[in-house]
């Protein structure tokens, strides 16, 4: 069976000499893994289509109970203008991709979640300034799709038993009530602290969330 779907690449691993296995989140089929032959051979331009968070239009084969499927047609539907070339944005995107790998578990369509991810990535690519807190906004908004969106900083305190300063509590409440286009002015130290708090919050609510390897790099880049 052939299925046409929008998709967002999460990551890929090398397979044999010239192939990859790509993990992709699709609007129609949820999380899927695809084997793609020959993309690491002479024509290496195709590998660019499988960089994390690339937005694609796909026509894919879908076999019942198959762990690996194949792609019939592939097209980059939303080429990024700045995200691959801006170090800060690229680092934020890598963290987002790692979070998605840890939180997107189901092989079921969730079009509302897909639309949110698609919209968020387009916004990140388009922002010209004040995007250093994008990942903080993103984590708050993503939490709503997992049924854990905090109504206030007090919810975070209750679930994590963490002690917040008055400034941290105030900033968290500002983030809860704002979106990507409403910059929250914070220092780098507070930004790092809020990320630490949010990741602890996710760890408390999402099974096997664990640590993010990208956080260390993100801290160094957003200094």
KAKA-V210835 format. One record per residue. N is the residue number from 0. PSI is psi in whole degrees, -180 to 180 (999 if undefined). Layout:
BEGIN
n: (N/N)
psi: (PSI/PSI)
END
This chain:
BEGIN
n: (0/1/2/3/4/5/6/7/8/9/10/11/12/13/14/15/16/17/18/19/20/21/22/23/24/25/26/27/28/29/30/31/32/33/34/35/36/37/38/39/40/41/42/43/44/45/46/47/48/49/50/51/52/53/54/55/56/57/58/59/60/61/62/63/64/65/66/67/68/69/70/71/72/73/74/75/76/77/78/79/80/81/82/83/84/85/86/87/88/89/90/91/92/93/94/95/96/97/98/99/100/101/102/103/104/105/106/107/108/109/110/111/112/113/114/115/116/117/118/119/120/121/122/123/124/125/126/127/128/129/130/131/132/133/134/135/136/137/138/139/140/141/142/143/144/145/146/147/148/149/150/151/152/153/154/155/156/157/158/159/160/161/162/163/164/165/166/167/168/169/170/171/172/173/174/175/176/177/178/179/180/181/182/183/184/185/186/187/188/189/190/191/192/193/194/195/196/197/198/199/200/201/202/203/204/205/206/207/208/209/210/211/212/213/214/215/216/217/218/219/220/221/222)
psi: (135/136/132/131/149/157/156/123/136/-51/179/157/151/145/120/-152/-38/9/172/161/117/132/124/137/122/153/-27/-24/3/-148/131/154/134/137/129/117/145/3/-10/15/-143/-43/80/-1/-27/-24/-25/-26/-16/19/148/132/12/135/127/156/127/151/118/155/138/112/136/135/15/130/-30/133/-177/157/129/-47/147/138/136/107/-26/76/132/145/-34/-28/-44/-13/-7/115/-42/-46/-41/-41/-41/-43/-39/-38/-42/-44/-41/-40/-43/-38/-35/-22/-23/105/-28/139/55/148/138/88/-31/-44/-43/-44/-41/-46/-45/-50/-42/-43/-39/-39/-47/-43/-34/-24/133/-17/170/42/10/-23/12/-43/-29/-49/-45/-46/-41/-47/-37/-35/-29/-30/-12/9/24/17/123/137/-22/174/-27/-31/-39/-42/-44/-43/-25/-15/23/149/121/145/166/-37/-45/-43/-43/-43/-40/-43/-34/-44/-40/-34/11/179/-168/-28/7/88/135/118/115/157/165/-37/-43/-39/-46/-39/-42/-37/-43/-44/-45/-41/-36/-41/-45/-41/-35/-25/-22/120/135/30/-48/-161/154/124/-28/-14/-41/-44/-41/-41/-37/-36/-40/54/999)
END
